[in-house]
Amino acid sequence: MTTHRAGFFAELPGAHRDRLLALGREVSFPAGTRIFDEGDAADRFWAIRSGTVALDVYEPGRGTAVVETLGPGELLGWSWLFEPYRWHLGAQTRAPVTAYEFDAEQVRGEIDADPGFGLAVTRCVAAVAIGRRLRACRTRLLDLYGPPPGGTRQAGEAAP
């Protein structure tokens, strides 16, 4: 596999990046593919090489709402790193996707075996995926449920 120096992989020191890439395999998904659903077992993750993936949350009575769209260089999935290893969101391709796919159990085994590698990967996932994803999700939820343009809502007042 070719080493990428952008996005998720750019955050990892070279030796750790190469070690992680050696654990991955190249995959592709056609547009419209459901990669995983909220609540399913998080047994793998992906580093997107090309294409786009929409992250969504299921809302009873409303269906799914997209909270973020990921593209090249971004990490798809972080729930594989923390118990109970269940997806917090769903994911569906918007355009054809190529990615590196990683077996979560294998990567967790490597993380446990080498604390330096484990710390580097965990920090990278936390900074790149979790932090950015939570900020994007919060912003999107405010877009969906915040006060209407030009209007204000009182503290504790429910969205319409």
Backbone as a chain_set.jsonl record, in Angstrom:
{"seq": "MTTHRAGFFAELPGAHRDRLLALGREVSFPAGTRIFDEGDAADRFWAIRSGTVALDVYEPGRGTAVVETLGPGELLGWSWLFEPYRWHLGAQTRAPVTAYEFDAEQVRGEIDADPGFGLAVTRCVAAVAIGRRLRACRTRLLDLYGPPPGGTRQAGEAAP", "coords": {"N": [[0.845, -1.193, 0.0], [0.424, 2.242, -0.66], [1.872, 4.857, 1.173], [0.06, 7.427, 2.677], [0.197, 10.919, 3.077], [-1.582, 12.676, 4.083], [-4.481, 13.919, 5.832], [-5.91, 11.614, 8.116], [-3.679, 9.801, 8.318], [-1.508, 11.541, 8.261], [-1.301, 12.489, 10.789], [-0.077, 10.54, 12.265], [3.092, 9.375, 13.478], [5.753, 8.446, 11.217], [6.768, 5.643, 11.389], [4.737, 4.42, 12.877], [2.544, 4.948, 11.27], [3.218, 3.465, 8.965], [3.201, 0.928, 10.094], [0.499, 0.65, 10.843], [-0.74, 0.866, 8.304], [0.223, -1.482, 7.161], [-1.434, -3.326, 8.291], [-3.819, -3.033, 7.057], [-6.23, -3.376, 4.331], [-7.042, -2.855, 0.907], [-10.19, -1.638, -0.123], [-13.361, -1.244, -1.839], [-16.419, 0.569, -2.317], [-19.57, 0.814, -3.862], [-21.518, 3.735, -4.836], [-24.143, 4.658, -2.625], [-24.008, 2.512, -0.873], [-24.679, 0.951, 2.174], [-22.655, 1.089, 4.834], [-22.399, 0.665, 7.599], [-24.665, 0.37, 10.406], [-26.106, 2.319, 13.014], [-25.587, 1.113, 16.262], [-24.833, -1.447, 15.472], [-22.266, -4.034, 15.598], [-19.002, -2.801, 15.983], [-16.597, -3.701, 14.235], [-14.559, -3.129, 12.518], [-12.724, -0.554, 10.743], [-12.156, 2.334, 8.619], [-9.958, 4.115, 6.439], [-10.519, 6.683, 4.396], [-9.841, 6.857, 0.97], [-10.786, 7.825, -1.491], [-13.814, 9.401, -2.657], [-17.04, 9.863, -0.952], [-18.63, 9.679, 2.254], [-21.576, 9.617, 4.083], [-22.381, 10.331, 7.395], [-24.852, 9.343, 9.66], [-27.685, 9.701, 11.868], [-30.248, 7.88, 13.411], [-33.571, 8.862, 13.787], [-36.361, 8.234, 15.569], [-39.524, 8.177, 14.041], [-38.778, 10.153, 12.29], [-36.806, 9.275, 10.605], [-33.553, 9.017, 9.076], [-30.955, 11.366, 9.769], [-28.446, 13.234, 8.295], [-25.353, 13.891, 9.747], [-22.744, 14.495, 9.266], [-20.406, 14.659, 6.55], [-17.902, 12.703, 5.179], [-14.678, 12.658, 3.594], [-11.88, 12.084, 1.311], [-8.882, 11.058, 2.972], [-9.926, 11.054, 5.496], [-10.912, 9.484, 8.587], [-13.079, 6.794, 8.949], [-15.061, 5.777, 11.349], [-14.716, 5.237, 14.793], [-15.663, 3.907, 16.923], [-14.829, 1.306, 17.205], [-12.648, 1.316, 18.831], [-13.316, 1.655, 21.489], [-14.982, 0.087, 24.166], [-18.486, -0.437, 24.251], [-17.847, -1.41, 21.7], [-19.652, -0.704, 19.578], [-21.376, 0.848, 16.898], [-21.936, 4.335, 16.942], [-23.164, 5.944, 15.157], [-24.645, 5.814, 11.85], [-23.496, 4.845, 8.537], [-23.229, 5.704, 5.119], [-22.343, 5.419, 1.72], [-21.938, 8.209, -0.428], [-20.865, 8.71, -2.835], [-18.914, 6.667, -5.083], [-16.518, 4.815, -3.195], [-13.143, 4.378, -2.255], [-11.003, 2.778, 0.017], [-8.844, 2.164, 2.854], [-9.22, -0.677, 4.738], [-9.513, -1.809, 8.055], [-9.132, -4.427, 10.364], [-10.65, -4.415, 13.386], [-10.193, -5.904, 15.766], [-7.666, -7.013, 15.307], [-6.096, -4.668, 15.111], [-6.531, -3.573, 17.671], [-5.24, -5.579, 19.144], [-2.563, -5.156, 18.373], [-2.247, -2.609, 19.404], [-2.472, -3.139, 22.145], [-0.21, -4.738, 22.458], [1.967, -3.083, 21.991], [2.704, -0.356, 23.643], [3.626, 2.228, 22.788], [2.889, 2.406, 20.078], [0.172, 2.032, 20.468], [-0.528, 4.334, 21.99], [0.037, 6.347, 20.123], [-1.786, 5.738, 18.011], [-4.238, 5.861, 19.377], [-4.272, 8.55, 20.295], [-4.27, 9.846, 17.83], [-6.705, 8.954, 16.696], [-8.442, 10.027, 18.605], [-7.96, 12.811, 18.357], [-8.304, 13.368, 15.575], [-10.613, 11.99, 14.688], [-12.639, 11.663, 16.815], [-12.781, 14.201, 18.224], [-13.188, 16.109, 16.107], [-15.436, 14.971, 14.916], [-17.399, 15.077, 16.94], [-17.667, 17.853, 17.245], [-18.604, 18.534, 14.67], [-20.979, 17.079, 14.629], [-22.412, 18.287, 16.697], [-22.699, 20.882, 15.662], [-24.274, 20.305, 13.401], [-26.586, 19.268, 14.614], [-27.452, 21.541, 15.937], [-28.09, 23.04, 13.698], [-30.267, 21.541, 12.788], [-32.076, 21.517, 14.985], [-31.955, 23.895, 16.324], [-32.878, 27.336, 17.15], [-35.218, 28.904, 14.899], [-34.158, 30.694, 11.937], [-33.488, 34.018, 12.714], [-35.131, 33.843, 14.899], [-35.539, 33.197, 18.432], [-34.994, 30.966, 21.133], [-36.073, 30.1, 24.332], [-34.154, 29.092, 27.219], [-34.292, 25.638, 27.823], [-36.611, 25.304, 26.376], [-38.338, 23.268, 24.156], [-37.54, 22.024, 20.875], [-39.528, 22.635, 17.949]], "CA": [[0.0, 0.0, 0.0], [1.137, 3.502, -0.695], [1.678, 5.662, 2.364], [-0.547, 8.731, 2.434], [0.707, 11.927, 3.999], [-2.651, 13.651, 4.295], [-5.593, 13.481, 6.661], [-5.692, 10.772, 9.292], [-2.329, 9.25, 8.373], [-0.535, 12.609, 8.491], [-1.205, 12.711, 12.227], [0.713, 9.461, 12.868], [4.52, 9.341, 13.133], [6.02, 7.569, 10.084], [6.854, 4.208, 11.691], [3.413, 3.962, 13.312], [1.698, 5.01, 10.072], [3.555, 2.308, 8.137], [2.753, -0.275, 10.806], [-0.951, 0.568, 10.714], [-1.057, 0.581, 6.905], [0.528, -2.888, 6.899], [-2.548, -4.12, 8.82], [-5.022, -2.748, 6.282], [-6.411, -3.907, 2.976], [-7.785, -1.923, 0.061], [-11.563, -2.032, -0.434], [-14.15, -0.221, -2.52], [-17.865, 0.497, -2.13], [-20.32, 1.643, -4.824], [-22.378, 4.792, -4.282], [-25.385, 4.167, -2.039], [-23.775, 1.344, -0.024], [-24.781, 1.124, 3.63], [-21.448, 0.462, 5.374], [-22.795, 0.157, 8.91], [-25.813, 1.005, 11.045], [-26.03, 2.666, 14.423], [-25.874, -0.001, 17.155], [-24.185, -2.684, 15.02], [-20.916, -4.291, 16.109], [-17.939, -2.022, 15.34], [-15.517, -4.683, 14.139], [-13.568, -2.654, 11.566], [-12.767, 0.88, 10.459], [-11.646, 2.646, 7.294], [-9.35, 5.403, 6.088], [-11.062, 6.95, 3.063], [-8.883, 7.295, -0.047], [-11.528, 8.637, -2.455], [-15.257, 9.311, -2.495], [-17.637, 10.488, 0.228], [-19.488, 8.868, 3.11], [-22.427, 10.409, 4.977], [-22.668, 9.782, 8.722], [-26.216, 9.712, 10.008], [-28.281, 9.244, 13.115], [-31.649, 7.518, 13.209], [-34.504, 9.549, 14.662], [-37.685, 7.591, 15.474], [-40.57, 9.032, 13.494], [-38.239, 11.102, 11.323], [-35.841, 8.627, 9.717], [-32.15, 9.331, 9.341], [-30.481, 12.726, 9.515], [-27.001, 13.28, 8.079], [-24.698, 14.8, 10.69], [-21.45, 14.895, 8.716], [-19.97, 13.944, 5.357], [-16.451, 12.487, 5.208], [-14.052, 12.492, 2.283], [-10.519, 11.542, 1.264], [-7.967, 11.349, 4.066], [-10.606, 11.027, 6.793], [-11.143, 8.207, 9.251], [-14.472, 6.392, 9.097], [-15.238, 4.882, 12.479], [-13.854, 5.222, 15.975], [-16.324, 3.099, 17.948], [-14.067, 0.06, 17.31], [-11.559, 1.479, 19.799], [-13.828, 1.743, 22.858], [-16.123, -0.786, 24.488], [-18.839, -1.831, 23.924], [-17.569, -1.676, 20.292], [-20.902, -0.562, 18.81], [-21.397, 2.113, 16.163], [-22.763, 5.409, 17.496], [-23.84, 6.545, 14.016], [-24.675, 4.973, 10.663], [-22.678, 5.384, 7.449], [-23.614, 5.299, 3.769], [-21.564, 6.116, 0.699], [-22.635, 9.175, -1.282], [-20.202, 8.526, -4.125], [-18.051, 5.489, -4.952], [-15.467, 5.004, -2.19], [-12.025, 3.464, -2.052], [-10.528, 3.0, 1.383], [-8.11, 1.115, 3.55], [-10.071, -1.26, 5.772], [-8.729, -2.402, 9.129], [-9.812, -5.315, 11.296], [-10.539, -3.759, 14.692], [-9.592, -6.796, 16.767], [-6.24, -7.099, 15.005], [-5.454, -3.397, 15.473], [-6.528, -3.495, 19.148], [-4.183, -6.479, 19.599], [-1.288, -4.449, 18.175], [-2.245, -1.503, 20.367], [-2.185, -3.719, 23.464], [1.132, -5.32, 22.457], [2.996, -2.044, 21.892], [2.127, 0.873, 24.202], [3.963, 3.411, 21.981], [2.0, 2.361, 18.923], [-1.181, 2.227, 20.995], [-0.722, 5.735, 22.351], [0.007, 7.143, 18.889], [-3.041, 5.505, 17.298], [-5.347, 6.367, 20.198], [-4.248, 10.017, 20.233], [-4.659, 10.242, 16.477], [-8.15, 8.729, 16.568], [-9.126, 10.995, 19.467], [-7.841, 14.164, 17.797], [-8.801, 13.487, 14.202], [-11.98, 11.487, 14.495], [-13.611, 11.938, 17.864], [-12.936, 15.633, 18.458], [-13.806, 16.752, 14.942], [-16.766, 14.394, 14.693], [-18.329, 15.616, 17.934], [-17.933, 19.261, 16.895], [-19.45, 18.564, 13.472], [-22.302, 16.565, 15.004], [-23.057, 19.337, 17.497], [-23.078, 21.949, 14.739], [-25.382, 19.832, 12.566], [-27.781, 19.182, 15.449], [-27.925, 22.914, 16.136], [-28.749, 23.405, 12.444], [-31.545, 20.836, 12.7], [-32.986, 21.722, 16.103], [-31.775, 25.198, 16.946], [-33.954, 28.29, 16.87], [-35.353, 29.251, 13.485], [-33.417, 31.913, 11.586], [-34.102, 35.259, 13.188], [-35.911, 33.585, 16.119], [-34.787, 32.755, 19.604], [-35.682, 29.998, 21.959], [-35.716, 30.227, 25.729], [-33.488, 27.928, 27.788], [-35.181, 24.554, 28.202], [-37.752, 25.207, 25.46], [-38.132, 22.191, 23.183], [-37.65, 22.356, 19.45], [-40.85, 22.287, 17.399]], "C": [[0.876, 1.236, 0.0], [0.829, 4.284, 0.573], [1.106, 7.014, 1.983], [-0.065, 9.695, 3.496], [-0.323, 13.023, 4.238], [-3.693, 13.049, 5.211], [-5.162, 12.672, 7.866], [-4.246, 10.288, 9.404], [-1.256, 10.306, 8.633], [-0.317, 12.86, 9.975], [-0.348, 11.66, 12.933], [2.189, 9.604, 12.503], [4.766, 8.249, 12.081], [6.028, 6.084, 10.377], [5.498, 3.652, 12.117], [2.429, 3.964, 12.137], [1.941, 3.783, 9.197], [3.072, 1.008, 8.779], [1.238, -0.44, 10.677], [-1.344, 0.221, 9.278], [-0.802, -0.886, 6.551], [-0.598, -3.811, 7.378], [-3.814, -3.974, 7.974], [-5.066, -3.474, 4.948], [-7.249, -2.905, 2.203], [-9.162, -2.497, -0.26], [-12.226, -0.91, -1.227], [-15.627, -0.505, -2.285], [-18.532, 1.343, -3.206], [-21.115, 2.732, -4.103], [-23.658, 4.152, -3.744], [-25.238, 2.953, -1.147], [-23.894, 1.72, 1.445], [-23.6, 0.375, 4.23], [-21.707, -0.11, 6.761], [-23.964, 0.962, 9.436], [-25.523, 1.26, 12.513], [-26.421, 1.448, 15.264], [-25.258, -1.321, 16.737], [-22.804, -2.821, 15.652], [-19.891, -3.5, 15.298], [-16.693, -2.904, 15.286], [-14.446, -4.312, 13.115], [-13.678, -1.136, 11.442], [-12.038, 1.118, 9.154], [-10.953, 4.007, 7.28], [-9.739, 5.639, 4.633], [-9.963, 7.478, 2.138], [-9.56, 8.19, -1.069], [-13.018, 8.429, -2.209], [-15.744, 10.002, -1.232], [-18.577, 9.521, 0.934], [-20.268, 9.805, 4.027], [-22.605, 9.646, 6.284], [-24.053, 10.25, 9.121], [-26.63, 9.136, 11.347], [-29.751, 8.965, 12.842], [-32.503, 8.229, 14.246], [-35.871, 8.897, 14.513], [-38.738, 8.596, 15.005], [-40.094, 10.01, 12.444], [-37.312, 10.452, 10.309], [-34.421, 9.003, 10.078], [-31.849, 10.781, 8.987], [-28.967, 12.68, 9.377], [-26.404, 14.309, 9.036], [-23.323, 15.255, 10.205], [-21.181, 14.081, 7.463], [-18.442, 13.902, 5.375], [-15.927, 12.281, 3.797], [-12.638, 11.967, 2.398], [-9.644, 12.013, 2.42], [-8.602, 11.246, 5.437], [-10.831, 9.6, 7.281], [-12.637, 7.966, 9.378], [-14.528, 5.357, 10.215], [-14.218, 5.08, 13.576], [-14.45, 4.362, 17.08], [-15.622, 1.763, 18.161], [-13.018, 0.112, 18.418], [-12.031, 1.429, 21.25], [-15.013, 0.812, 23.064], [-17.364, 0.053, 24.648], [-18.637, -2.194, 22.454], [-18.852, -1.751, 19.464], [-20.88, 0.797, 18.134], [-22.369, 3.091, 16.805], [-23.59, 6.091, 16.411], [-23.946, 5.49, 12.919], [-23.827, 5.62, 9.579], [-23.12, 4.809, 6.118], [-22.807, 6.104, 2.76], [-22.463, 7.046, -0.104], [-22.12, 9.082, -2.706], [-19.356, 7.265, -3.98], [-16.863, 5.784, -4.036], [-14.387, 3.943, -2.35], [-11.45, 3.811, -0.697], [-9.579, 1.888, 1.805], [-9.036, 0.632, 4.656], [-9.18, -1.979, 6.777], [-9.618, -3.267, 10.012], [-9.58, -4.769, 12.71], [-9.851, -4.638, 15.729], [-8.084, -6.915, 16.555], [-5.514, -5.82, 15.428], [-5.435, -3.23, 16.992], [-5.457, -4.405, 19.742], [-2.815, -5.835, 19.482], [-1.144, -3.286, 19.157], [-1.887, -2.011, 21.757], [-0.75, -4.23, 23.562], [2.239, -4.268, 22.484], [2.422, -0.719, 22.379], [2.451, 2.14, 23.397], [3.075, 3.518, 20.755], [0.574, 2.65, 19.37], [-1.475, 3.673, 21.333], [-0.822, 6.604, 21.098], [-1.317, 6.974, 18.156], [-4.212, 6.087, 18.073], [-5.408, 7.891, 20.167], [-4.721, 10.512, 18.87], [-6.162, 10.081, 16.285], [-8.906, 9.763, 17.385], [-9.102, 12.397, 18.855], [-8.546, 14.303, 16.457], [-10.261, 13.102, 14.094], [-12.936, 11.968, 15.572], [-13.843, 13.44, 18.048], [-13.646, 16.333, 17.316], [-15.232, 16.262, 14.737], [-17.774, 14.95, 15.682], [-18.66, 17.074, 17.648], [-18.857, 19.351, 15.689], [-20.87, 18.11, 13.796], [-23.07, 17.627, 15.789], [-23.556, 20.466, 16.585], [-24.28, 21.536, 13.904], [-26.669, 19.741, 13.375], [-28.336, 20.572, 15.759], [-28.627, 23.418, 14.874], [-30.146, 22.799, 12.371], [-32.549, 21.28, 13.752], [-32.855, 23.065, 16.797], [-32.931, 26.127, 16.627], [-34.027, 28.598, 15.381], [-34.567, 30.519, 13.181], [-34.19, 33.156, 12.028], [-34.908, 35.078, 14.457], [-34.99, 33.177, 17.25], [-35.642, 31.785, 20.386], [-35.184, 30.199, 23.4], [-35.026, 28.956, 26.214], [-34.517, 26.895, 28.228], [-36.389, 24.372, 27.292], [-37.429, 24.157, 24.397], [-38.245, 22.714, 21.763], [-39.021, 21.939, 18.945], [-40.821, 20.916, 16.75]], "O": [[1.949, 1.252, 0.603], [-0.323, 4.368, 0.999], [1.607, 7.673, 1.071], [0.068, 9.337, 4.666], [0.028, 14.159, 4.557], [-3.784, 11.83, 5.355], [-4.186, 12.995, 8.543], [-3.655, 10.36, 10.481], [-0.198, 9.985, 9.175], [0.724, 13.381, 10.377], [0.063, 11.865, 14.075], [2.515, 9.918, 11.358], [4.06, 7.241, 12.06], [5.357, 5.324, 9.679], [5.15, 2.529, 11.753], [1.581, 3.078, 12.032], [0.995, 3.139, 8.743], [2.595, 0.104, 8.093], [0.75, -1.544, 10.431], [-2.2, -0.637, 9.066], [-1.523, -1.466, 5.739], [-0.703, -4.949, 6.92], [-4.774, -4.719, 8.165], [-4.095, -4.088, 4.505], [-8.068, -2.191, 2.781], [-9.297, -3.667, -0.618], [-11.729, 0.214, -1.282], [-16.036, -1.648, -2.083], [-18.111, 2.474, -3.446], [-21.348, 2.646, -2.898], [-24.19, 3.216, -4.341], [-26.244, 2.404, -0.697], [-23.286, 2.688, 1.901], [-23.545, -0.852, 4.147], [-21.29, -1.226, 7.068], [-24.229, 2.077, 8.987], [-24.79, 0.513, 13.161], [-27.453, 0.823, 15.017], [-25.164, -2.237, 17.554], [-22.246, -1.855, 16.173], [-19.913, -3.528, 14.068], [-15.845, -2.858, 16.177], [-13.527, -5.094, 12.871], [-14.605, -0.521, 11.969], [-11.376, 0.22, 8.634], [-11.323, 4.921, 8.017], [-9.339, 4.886, 3.745], [-9.249, 8.422, 2.478], [-8.991, 9.202, -1.479], [-13.433, 7.423, -1.634], [-14.968, 10.645, -0.525], [-19.222, 8.674, 0.315], [-19.688, 10.68, 4.67], [-22.94, 8.461, 6.281], [-24.394, 11.419, 8.942], [-26.009, 8.216, 11.878], [-30.416, 9.719, 12.131], [-32.198, 8.203, 15.439], [-36.485, 8.989, 13.45], [-38.823, 9.714, 15.513], [-40.91, 10.638, 11.77], [-37.059, 11.029, 9.251], [-34.116, 9.276, 11.239], [-32.405, 11.342, 8.043], [-28.28, 12.145, 10.248], [-26.878, 15.441, 9.128], [-22.796, 16.268, 10.668], [-21.663, 12.957, 7.324], [-17.779, 14.923, 5.559], [-16.639, 11.793, 2.919], [-12.235, 11.465, 3.447], [-9.654, 13.184, 2.799], [-7.904, 11.339, 6.447], [-10.925, 8.655, 6.498], [-13.375, 8.828, 9.857], [-14.099, 4.216, 10.048], [-13.012, 5.089, 13.331], [-13.784, 4.116, 18.086], [-15.805, 1.142, 19.208], [-12.553, -0.927, 18.888], [-11.227, 1.184, 22.149], [-15.929, 0.757, 22.243], [-17.281, 1.175, 25.149], [-19.198, -3.188, 21.994], [-19.1, -2.723, 18.751], [-20.425, 1.781, 18.715], [-23.487, 2.724, 17.168], [-24.596, 6.739, 16.703], [-23.395, 4.396, 13.05], [-23.475, 6.795, 9.677], [-23.356, 3.608, 5.986], [-22.611, 7.309, 2.919], [-23.604, 6.709, -0.419], [-22.85, 9.341, -3.663], [-19.101, 6.831, -2.856], [-16.276, 6.865, -4.094], [-14.679, 2.765, -2.553], [-11.408, 4.976, -0.302], [-9.524, 0.821, 1.193], [-9.573, 1.434, 5.42], [-8.225, -2.663, 6.409], [-10.731, -2.873, 10.36], [-8.44, -4.676, 13.165], [-9.012, -4.157, 16.49], [-7.317, -6.917, 17.518], [-4.443, -5.882, 16.033], [-4.428, -2.791, 17.548], [-4.829, -4.047, 20.738], [-1.993, -5.953, 20.391], [-0.057, -3.019, 19.67], [-1.093, -1.392, 22.465], [-0.139, -4.163, 24.629], [3.341, -4.548, 22.956], [1.733, -0.029, 21.628], [1.618, 3.044, 23.332], [2.57, 4.594, 20.435], [-0.143, 3.419, 18.73], [-2.544, 4.188, 21.006], [-1.669, 7.494, 21.023], [-1.912, 7.961, 17.723], [-5.083, 6.735, 17.493], [-6.489, 8.461, 20.027], [-5.478, 11.478, 18.775], [-6.82, 10.982, 15.765], [-9.9, 10.318, 16.918], [-10.122, 13.087, 18.842], [-9.298, 15.253, 16.239], [-11.054, 13.813, 13.477], [-13.938, 12.615, 15.267], [-14.987, 13.896, 18.029], [-14.606, 17.071, 17.538], [-16.127, 17.046, 14.422], [-18.9, 15.266, 15.297], [-19.81, 17.488, 17.794], [-19.79, 20.154, 15.68], [-21.842, 18.682, 13.302], [-24.261, 17.83, 15.553], [-24.685, 20.938, 16.72], [-25.207, 22.325, 13.716], [-27.736, 20.099, 12.876], [-29.551, 20.756, 15.834], [-29.628, 24.13, 14.955], [-31.095, 23.459, 11.947], [-33.738, 21.409, 13.46], [-33.571, 23.34, 17.76], [-33.86, 25.747, 15.913], [-33.014, 28.556, 14.683], [-34.336, 31.333, 14.076], [-35.379, 33.309, 11.746], [-35.337, 36.069, 15.048], [-33.82, 32.855, 17.043], [-36.869, 31.798, 20.296], [-33.999, 30.442, 23.626], [-35.276, 27.87, 25.689], [-35.487, 27.22, 28.913], [-37.117, 23.387, 27.422], [-36.346, 24.178, 23.812], [-38.935, 23.695, 21.485], [-39.611, 20.99, 19.461], [-41.839, 20.455, 16.234]]}, "num_chains": 1, "name": "protein.A"}
